[in-house]
Amino acid sequence: MTAARVIMLEMSSAELSSLREGYRFGEGSMAGKEVLIYGGGMSGMVAAINLAREGHRVVIRDMEDSYGGSKIYNPSTHVTPIDLEKTSQYIGIDVKPVFHKVIRCPAYFHDTMMLWPVYEVFGVERGDRPGSLDTLLYKECLDLGVEFEFSTPLKAEDVPDLAPGTIIACGLIPKAYKMLDVPFLQVHMWLSRGEIGFTDYAWLWFDESITEYGYLSAVNNYYFNLLFSFGKRVEKYALEKYKEFMVRNEGVEHDEWDYQVGAVPLLKPDNYRLFRNGLIMCGTMSGAIDPFMGFGISGALVTGKVAAMAVSDPEAAQVEFDRFLAGFRRSFYIKEMWKRFVRPKVNRLERHIRIAGVERVNWLMTLTEREKSLIPLPFATPGFGHANIYKK
Ligand SMILES: Cc1cc2nc3c(=O)[nH]c(=O)nc-3n(C[C@H](O)[C@H](O)[C@H](O)COP(=O)(O)OP(=O)(O)OC[C@H]3O[C@@H](n4cnc5c(N)ncnc54)[C@H](O)[C@@H]3O)c2cc1C
């Protein structure tokens, strides 16, 4: 029995038939259903665009008072490996104009630098500024007549009454995970953002004071800087250390930092689900985020399309979902090993790079670039957005 079948069988036959029949928050017919989406970020809007094009009436409800995704996180800039041509084709939306090739991405182990390969790595802006992904998607939604109801959060008391087939695309906001019983890890983070005098650039910083990494990305001369750990507070001293690192190695300083706690569905190896209690999960909440590095952009784009497909053909959508999420477990377990045995010893990693020779390591990295290979990334990106997953 395939994985897709097993998960479908976890849904009751009533749930399944209501999904097949078409679900309504108002009235609707098979030809034009009325579909409600909670969460008007990137995946919610990709789902909405695809559904509106099929002739459905689509309403997006979002907790924020205007478009641009969560105001806690956006405006922001993100970096991701992605096959833009194939992703645009798959989701039926040309997102290429808002993605920008990253030119350089140094990765620091303390102060020892190696160059991260940036083949097929792009930066993208989120939020409501003119060059953002959300602006592109929002305009398309409006052109297609998608209706937006802002300042309308999904609340715990609404959950029992949600019609089967309601799409849930609430991103990384912990409240949504709690009310829908989606197991999650807390993400603790210091954030900083603003205008900056460079673009298409990123860096990564590994240090023992955090479980994940510090990174700055800059797109459209706007920067977003994040220092984060999974499941544990990022202490002030870690931020001070990061700030000193930035000044020492990159000559960059910013004083305003916010502390936030978010959620990621990376608690368990089987965290990913297209359907939960008859609801259609979409974007990061569905588990479409890479457990190793936390890349969520390409997963959100493709699962937006899959969620739209689930409205009229849940079985086919499940097959697609499983195809995209096929590497989740593998990446999850590799991350567990990395967390336990490698990541805590940044000194050792640093020493190995020095023994191998920083110049030689960086020469090897440029080779991966020239050979168009993602050598350090195949385990880190379980297929999301990469050419191989589009092969049937
Ligand atoms: C700080 C940060 C940095 C990141 N960096 C990267 C990166 O560099 N590269 C990468 O690939 N990925 C990155 N990610 C992950 C990536 O951004 C996400 O995986 C992706 O944006 C999620 O898209 P989404 O559509 O699922 O959710 P979002 O685009 O976040 O949209 C969620 C929407 O749901 C709304 N919402 C939330 N709760 C409710 C509710 N109860 N009721 C109604 N509406 C609600 C929000 O207001 C928001 O509009 C990062 C994430 C964060 C938080």
The ligand as an ORCA input file, in Angstrom:
! r2SCAN-3c Opt
* xyz 0 1
  C      11.879     34.774     10.300
  C      11.788     33.791      9.173
  C      12.828     33.651      8.258
  C      12.730     32.711      7.226
  N      13.744     32.605      6.312
  C      13.592     31.775      5.257
  C      14.567     31.728      4.222
  O      15.540     32.463      4.222
  N      14.381     30.852      3.204
  C      13.288     30.040      3.136
  O      13.156     29.263      2.185
  N      12.344     30.079      4.105
  C      12.468     30.921      5.147
  N      11.508     30.979      6.102
  C      10.341     30.139      5.961
  C       9.358     30.715      4.948
  O       9.320     32.102      5.029
  C       7.993     30.187      5.249
  O       8.092     28.806      5.265
  C       6.948     30.639      4.233
  O       6.936     32.018      4.077
  C       5.591     30.196      4.726
  O       4.602     30.541      3.783
  P       3.086     30.276      4.199
  O       2.248     30.625      3.061
  O       2.966     28.925      4.785
  O       2.848     31.296      5.386
  P       2.957     32.952      5.411
  O       3.362     33.416      4.079
  O       3.748     33.228      6.597
  O       1.460     33.328      5.602
  C       0.738     33.000      6.744
  C      -0.442     33.958      6.815
  O      -1.374     33.460      7.770
  C      -1.857     34.547      8.539
  N      -2.335     33.977      9.806
  C      -1.614     33.391     10.786
  N      -2.427     32.963     11.760
  C      -3.684     33.262     11.367
  C      -4.968     33.063     11.942
  N      -5.133     32.481     13.141
  N      -6.058     33.506     11.258
  C      -5.934     34.114     10.040
  N      -4.736     34.336      9.476
  C      -3.633     33.907     10.127
  C      -0.680     35.488      8.645
  O      -1.080     36.802      8.946
  C      -0.061     35.357      7.246
  O      -0.603     36.300      6.362
  C      11.583     31.906      7.146
  C      10.529     32.059      8.057
  C      10.646     33.004      9.053
  C       9.508     33.181     10.020
*
